Amino acid sequence: MMMMMTMMKRRGRFWQKRRQWRMKELSTSGRRRNLLVTWSKWSWGIIKRKRRRNQQVKRREQQTVKKTRTASGRAVMVLGHQRRWCQTN
């Protein structure tokens, strides 16, 4: 994408912010999800997605936790989707 062309055509705060965001995103390609700069029509989808994922995680954590014991006396928290290990005395 040729930056100079778009800069001429698209002026205004939204596009300016979007450009900043893109540049930042390019510089840190790994952690793309966490560095939202603007709340705008452009970034809204990502925010929504992130929020949905967080809610899913929360819901999963709240599912009833049954504790079962292993031979060594560790408690195994058996959630609906995965097992968690935690030490108990």
C-alpha positions as CSV (number, residue, x, y, z in Angstrom):
1,M,0.0,0.0,0.0
2,M,1.5,3.3,-1.0
3,M,1.2,5.6,2.0
4,M,1.6,8.9,0.3
5,M,-1.4,8.4,-1.9
6,T,-3.7,7.6,1.0
7,M,-2.4,10.4,3.0
8,M,-3.5,12.9,0.4
9,K,-6.9,11.5,0.0
10,R,-7.9,10.5,3.5
11,R,-7.7,13.4,5.9
12,G,-9.4,13.8,9.2
13,R,-8.9,12.5,12.7
14,F,-10.2,9.0,12.1
15,W,-7.8,8.3,9.3
16,Q,-4.9,10.0,11.1
17,K,-5.5,7.7,14.1
18,R,-5.9,4.7,11.9
19,R,-2.5,5.4,10.3
20,Q,-0.9,5.7,13.7
21,W,-2.4,2.4,14.7
22,R,-1.2,0.7,11.6
23,M,2.3,2.0,12.0
24,K,2.3,0.8,15.6
25,E,0.9,-2.5,14.6
26,L,3.6,-3.0,12.0
27,S,6.3,-2.3,14.5
28,T,5.0,-4.9,17.1
29,S,3.4,-7.5,15.0
30,G,3.2,-10.1,17.7
31,R,0.9,-8.5,20.2
32,R,-1.6,-7.1,17.8
33,R,-4.6,-7.6,20.0
34,N,-3.6,-5.5,23.0
35,L,-2.5,-2.2,21.5
36,L,-5.7,-0.5,20.4
37,V,-5.1,3.2,20.3
38,T,-8.5,4.5,19.2
39,W,-12.1,3.5,19.9
40,S,-13.4,4.0,16.4
41,K,-15.5,2.4,13.8
42,W,-12.3,0.8,12.5
43,S,-11.1,-0.8,15.7
44,W,-14.5,-1.7,17.0
45,G,-14.4,-5.3,15.7
46,I,-11.3,-6.2,17.5
47,I,-12.4,-4.7,20.8
48,K,-15.7,-6.7,20.5
49,R,-13.8,-9.9,19.8
50,K,-11.5,-9.4,22.7
51,R,-14.4,-8.7,25.0
52,R,-16.2,-11.7,23.9
53,R,-13.2,-13.9,24.5
54,N,-12.8,-12.5,28.0
55,Q,-16.4,-13.3,28.8
56,Q,-16.1,-16.8,27.6
57,V,-13.1,-17.3,29.8
58,K,-15.0,-15.9,32.8
59,R,-18.0,-18.1,32.1
60,R,-15.7,-21.1,32.0
61,E,-14.1,-20.2,35.3
62,Q,-17.5,-19.9,37.0
63,Q,-18.6,-23.4,36.1
64,T,-19.0,-25.7,39.1
65,V,-15.6,-26.9,40.2
66,K,-15.5,-30.5,41.5
67,K,-12.4,-31.3,43.4
68,T,-11.1,-34.8,43.1
69,R,-8.1,-36.2,44.8
70,T,-5.2,-37.9,43.2
71,A,-3.0,-40.5,45.0
72,S,-0.5,-37.9,46.1
73,G,-3.1,-35.8,47.8
74,R,-3.1,-33.1,45.2
75,A,-6.5,-31.6,44.4
76,V,-7.5,-31.7,40.8
77,M,-10.0,-29.1,39.8
78,V,-12.0,-30.6,37.1
79,L,-13.7,-27.9,35.1
80,G,-16.0,-28.5,32.2
81,H,-13.2,-28.1,29.6
82,Q,-9.9,-28.7,31.3
83,R,-8.2,-29.9,34.4
84,R,-6.3,-27.5,36.7
85,W,-3.7,-28.6,39.3
86,C,-3.4,-26.9,42.6
87,Q,-1.6,-28.0,45.7
88,T,-3.6,-28.5,48.9
89,N,-2.4,-29.7,52.3
